[in-house]
């Protein structure tokens, strides 16, 4: 919502000189109307003055430029050259003088144009950043001047080079010399023509005529021809264009500031209004807030309508509300509407509020919306069949062309304004082209209605047309506002002389509007706020805001649908008492312990361990593309393909909830690989989302590890997993070769178990999967279940006495079949080591010329110790012998 | 004999002091003091002396022995010192060569900030709770006083799993307020950080998935003054002591009164600059008193208990803290980015 400070003064006495922008913004923000930005419009335009053209001459060195002597209110006129042909002696024009600033940051300086001094520039609408909507009379019509004729093909000119007044062009069109031009009103000129023998006089609305021009005169129509009349191309008449200098017809005099004339002597404050306060989407609402904020009086005006046309609207029109989505429908009728531009003050206010002026009728509806917050619609009642308005939901198959010229299919949930046959407008969104006011109209209905906000929002969204009206309606408007608004619109009609208001008002409101009351409970308000505000202060704030009080009963004003509870009253009080005046205290009550749960501590610990190994933490999206399952070669029948599917995803890539974290890790590894990062070692503790029968999800956490690059191989990855398990103090883990996980290399993948608990999987990513990601490198990943890690986490360590006796180390090397996993040999050794074996460490695996083909030699260090005495040689040898026996028995492994 | 001892004294001391390595010292010890050494040789001649002379001569000989021993020891110590010095000199290295590389992993910058915040709240007696991301509309909206028809429920804003709109991806961590109130015993002091989802296209400031931290206190006699004090303290811990804050009215359906909390721009000190978009203040979080309707809906009597709650966006906080200019960097996980933190 944009608020004009100038307009605000009509309601609250807050002149800029007294309350500067910063003070205003701070105070309004603190009381709950957040100011986004304030713009001083006057800064966009500087040193542009109203000038009167006192003398106009042809430029000596140009065939199309004019040299103007301009009175800008100074002692001497200034000389400015212009290329526009729509200027005449006596015109008031915007003159950008030396060192002027124009909108868009354009700077104007004096200089020479083709050798002639020019002390600035005359401005067009565009240069002032306004349009014909702001200055309807600024529209320019150009006659085709034969003295500007430039043939496309010089060999075949359409107009002879030696043409002179009186010569026939074609049909009834002849060449005629302009003898004299004198103004005959806005954009009208009395023109004297000489066409050969006789002179003739006519009135023309072409603005580029000057004495001496050779024009094309249609003797039959008695008009001057435009380019269109001659079916000529613009390039043939390059200077006869529908563009030029803005000729001012405002109440102004030479030397006046054009910025002020455009209404730019204003500061516009942009507010961010929260959705609970649609009442603040208008001047009066914000003025009320400002008045209470600054302790000023709110000056409201009661619209007065004379209704000079007499008659009775009820005899002309009938309104039927056929759907409860329409809460109230209020209307008045205006006869003999005369379409014209609105006065400058209205255009200015509309423009500074961020809208475009159009014409008096449209502007009045917009003005009332900006002033009262009540959207209005004016339409040609003669287009309404049967003289009846039916507010109803659309019937199957109905459609409408809206005012923007688009044909729109309507669906049955949409509320429409209809006549006896068809929709004539989409309620609260946009009117229909079939009832548009085009030109002067005998009968115009001004609609001021209240509709269900959600319905309007859904209709506007479905039709893809969020309008100024719908964006107000959708927040839920005050149904009591419709009457005031329609009265104000009719008052403006009369004020602007735009039509004659018919006697009577139609006001249909099927259900009684509710009056909300809240009990004033000062102690509860103070208890909630932690304050000690006295009741009198509370009452004053509420009264100032438009609440009424009877004893302890607060009557909530109709525009404050957001207030219904004492906590709402507390907010009203707090806003103006000042949130920052509320003291600060610490919550008393029972002390809570807080802290991290064991699972949260474990999660932290896992992060620490991962980082200690050099892994960087990543955060990946929880949703993926279903095609990612193909990328990781997930079998078609895998239950993991049954993901939760987002019905309205942003795109395929983020359309399902991941049931495996692997694609997320692979995506990030790939991205880093594509960024040409030589190495990556990453971890994430993230959730997967497993569909439950009730449609919700189990969301277990997975510890995801991944890496590639130098010194990264299977055993690096395994080392990470082993360290994690060691740091968690788990029992010894088993790694079992896994050949059947299609995402992983069948020969370089393992499942990891602690006891019977499966912790997860680790391995090199299958080269085909890597290829699916476009990665030509070995990728390594592990997926460990967080809940499994939690389950196998070791208990708090208990101190064991340090060994009192020395240990004995014996190295053994056994030869066995090459395919026997070392892990199984190790398990066997540990199982058969008896009470003295304390540890077993692999130190060599050998295949080659010293062992038979298909065999390997595996060497272990056995560390033995007794807790009771120094280990005897006999005991050590018994232990080793037992181990060797078991290895031979279980694996056929013999000592080398 | 006395003369012999004197000349031995002179010769041995001289030789010892001229020796230049530990081996020659040992050789000198053998030469002078060994079983076949020169002093022993002299002592052998003691037998030739009269019994009267022997004690005095014996004393002299012992004195000489100890003098030589001392000289040997002294010289030995000196020599070993020299040897050590030479060795150390030879062992000198270029200390400017790089150290052996040690693995250094990095916490994601956003979780750095999150962990900092968790610690602050845990220190104040809060617990950390976790809940579902695939959520019921009931929890994400209805029980938070967000009616049917509220724009945030639109399919253009929220991701849905079911046509009836009952199951969705939570759009905020606020449903954790409801879960906590429904399941925990009073009083409650909790924060609930987590992932949330909204239908926003990815750009420099938007992502369809982002993180929030929810916080809530429910107890008897909890006031807005408590809310202010606690959040002021938290903000001071995050942004440093003396951080100036302000609270301004705002609107959330599930709190009343509601507010937003700003900190004074640290860059310009409140004068207005590009960092704070000229406002002098930077918004950090939204908060308010838990709406009595929400309390009642969760089975808590609003006439007995009251509470306050807040929610803040983690991405924006981390981006502010580390001056990260583009949200996409957070989820790109480029190691060159991650290793900066």
Interface residues (C-beta under 8 A of the other chain):
Chain A: X29 X30 X31 X32 X34 X37 X274 X275 X276 X277 X453 X454 X457 X458 X461 X474 X527 X528 X529 X530 X531 X562 X565 X566 X567 X568 X570 X571 X574 X575 X579 X580 X582 X583 X584 X585 X586 X587 X588 X589 X590 X591 X592 X593 X594 X595 X596 X597 X600 X604 X607 X610 X611 X612 X613 X614 X615 X616 X617 X618 X619 X620 X621 X622 X623 X644 X645 X646 X647 X648 X649 X650 X654 X657 X668 X671 X672 X675 X677 X679 X680 X681 X682 X683 X687 X689 X695 X696 X697 X699
Chain B: X102 X103 X104 X105 X106 X107 X108 X110 X111 X115 X118 X121 X122 X123 X124 X125 X126 X127 X128 X132 X133 X134 X135 X136 X148 X149 X151 X154 X155 X156 X159 X160 X161 X162 X163 X166 X167 X169 X187 X188 X189 X195 X197 X199 X201 X208 X209 X217 X219 X220 X221 X222 X223 X224 X225 X226 X228 X229 X230 X232 X246 X247 X248 X249 X250 X251 X256 X257 X258 X259 X277 X278 X289 X291 X292 X293 X306 X330 X331 X332 X333 X334 X335 X336 X338 X339
